[in-house]
Amino acid sequence: MWRRFLTWLDDRTGWSGPLAKILRYPVPEHAHRNPLFTLGGLTLALFLVQAVTGMLLAMYYEPSPEGAYRSTDFIQFELPLGWLVRGVHHWAASLIVITVVLHLARTYLYGAYKRPRELTWLIGIVLFLVTVAFSFTGYLLPWDQTAYWATKVGTEIAGSLPGLGPLLLRLMRGGLEMGQATLTRFYATHILILPGILVLMLAAHLLLMRRYGLVGPLAGQAEGDGQGGKQRDKSVPFYPDHLLYEAIIALVVIFLLIAASRFFPAPLGAEADPTDASVVPRPEWYFLFYYQLLTYFPGWLEPVATVLIPIFFFGSLVLLPFLDTGSERRPWKKPVTTGAFIFYALAVVVLTALALMR
Ligand code: HEM
């Protein structure tokens, strides 16, 4: 029955030809079954989970200071399976940050940013920023004390930027103070603007990845485009072989997210009270390192942490494909790029640990 329906549809649309062409591209054997090469696909799967759970949450969520907390409380404690939908959305948001960073680390260490994949890499950096923006805008939505005060501090940091700061603060808050306009802007950005940018950027990222294929293995070769010698011949089709492998991993992860929602429900503190500044604003764990960094640059030194260090960090990522242009991709043969990677990774781990100990 299903087959007959598909044949009927194919007769009228001719969809199967182009689809097969898109899906049956070769995945090099070294990448198939290498978990490091599934991180991009897993991130994509998690974004799909976010889209589905986000749509369900939007059916009950009220984006107003009076309704935001009440409706989140309703979803969490009264709506049948509301805890599950909110829990999966909450834990998947944290996991996406981990998978995106690991995917970035994998492409960095494999030298996948090199010619001809510079654009894939640059679009990846935009995707990374979009992921961070999703987290930042989503954090405010439950409108509980931590969400309110952490976002107040977050927008104040943006407001302290020299030059553009005050404009940025008004743009984010929709005025000088936090209120209805802030919530509306964060909500619109979270459910409309960022998903739009994400879809466009992802399409470009995947088309480029499809065009140039995946980078070759590290051991035993060091050519620039990663399509070296014999490896080119050894491959499996993306559909069904590699897709099945990725789907199994995604299903296991979704199962773990369900378990996490059951045993560690998504948190919801007391309702936001703009007059009660006694709360110590605590950002999500993945922003902790940055809050710790800020403590070392008080007063007039603050722009070092808010402007110079981010410009240096993102600037080095953007320039990487244009600075490291040699054909060598093995990390152990590239002390400068690998050293920079270790330095960044250590800095984030140590700063996060220090923030947790405070
Ligand atoms: C929303 C976030 C992202 C998604 C969903 C995504 C998705 C993917 C997928 C499915 C692949 C092919 C399979 C794989 O390598 O895992 C890929 C490849 C690639 N991605 Fe991403 N990506 C994202 C973010 C990033 C970031 C942050 C970077 C780095 C700045 C990046 C750089 C690359 C590069 C260079 C490749 C080619 C890899 C190679 O040839 O080995 N991506 N991406």
Residues whose N, C-alpha, C, O or C-beta is under 5 A from the ligand:
A	BS01	HEM	L36 F37 T38 L39 G40 G41 T43 L44 V100 L104 T107 A112 Y113 R117 T120 W121 G124 I125 L127 F128 M209 G213 L214 V215
